[in-house]
């Protein structure tokens, strides 16, 4: 199973990250792929964290999907240090 978590709110490279996620999706189109939907929460800064609400919403959703998938192993490609929270 492949997860695409296109959390790019707050990034200075928004278009590049979105294009990268779309390219990845098209390359692995025959795989079991789950795309984590982008949050529609406002992109405001809270506690000095840019786009805090969308990041929080997507993190909770991704965590629920992972738990419900009952996977033995998870490997990651790309991303930032935020992946460590799982």
Residue, then its C-alpha position, 0 to 999 in steps of 0.5 A: x500500500x502506498x500513502x500520498x500525504x501531500x501536506x504542502x501548506x506553509x511550504x515556500x515550494x508549494x507548486x513543486x511539492x504538488x507536482x511531485x506528489x502528482x508525478x508520484x501518483x501517476x507513476x504508481x497508478x497501478x498500486x494500492x494507493x491512498x491519498x490523504x486529502x488536503x485540509x480546508x482549514x485556514x493557513x494561519x500561524x498558531x504558536x509560531x507554526x505556519x499552517x498549524x490547523x491543516x497540518x494537525x487535521x491531516x496528521x490525525x487523518x493519516x494516523x487513523x488510516x495507518x492504524x486502520x490499515x494494520x500494516x506490519x511495516x511502513x517505509x517513507x520516501x521524501x517528506x520532512x522531519x514531521x514523518x517522525x511523529x507517527 
